Amino acid sequence: MQLWSSPEWLTLNQGCLLWWPDAFAGEADYWLAQLSRDIPWQQHRLTMFGREVNEPRLSCWMGEWAYRYSGRERAPVPWHPLVKAMAERLESICGQPFDGVLLNLYRNGNDSMGWHADDEPELGRNPTIASVSLGATRRFLLRHHSGEQQELWLEHGSLLVMAGEMQHHWRHALPKMVRTQGVRINLTFRRSARQA
């Protein structure tokens, strides 16, 4: 097994990807337990093919501004102290502050996230998205508009940062893994272009 001690920048066509599999390995168990218990998780609805369905995960939008995605606006809940502290840690790694975070709770391998880009106007032209994974290891897919694909396994305590032109040229997804029974929490930290 490879031991990681620092972030590794992966070379991608038209994008920047920082990958650090054990970035928060020491804190991950505590963070997972605390966030599982404290976050006001909600079941949101989305429109697919003209009908409303439940999103295949629970979520919570937290921070300082309302966030619009999937055609709906989410009002923020106040910062949880632990999540705010995580945002401050990520600021020192990424070199920029974060003022919002989308938290997703994947209850088991049947919960998923379809193909998308984090390209909402609120995030600005080339947003930096810092993603922290806690809990069950899940497969993460990246697909360039040319058809090129990348795959990563997001482990407990890992950090993935997407930056540069990524959201213009790449889409990403977290597919179902039906044999996975463990809970996974993912936090994707963002910054509003209005605050930049």
Buried (B, 14 or more C-beta within 10 A) or exposed (E): EEEBEEBEEBEBEBBBBBBBBBBBBEBBEEBBEBBBEEBEBEEBEBEEEEEEEEBBBBBBBBBBBEBEBEEEEBEBBEBBEBBBEBBEBBBEBBEBEBBBBBBBBBBBBEBBBEEEBBBBEBBBEBBBBBBBBBBBBBBBBBBBEEEEEBEBEBBBBBBBBBBBBBBEBBBBBBEBBEEBEBBBBBBBBBBBBEBE
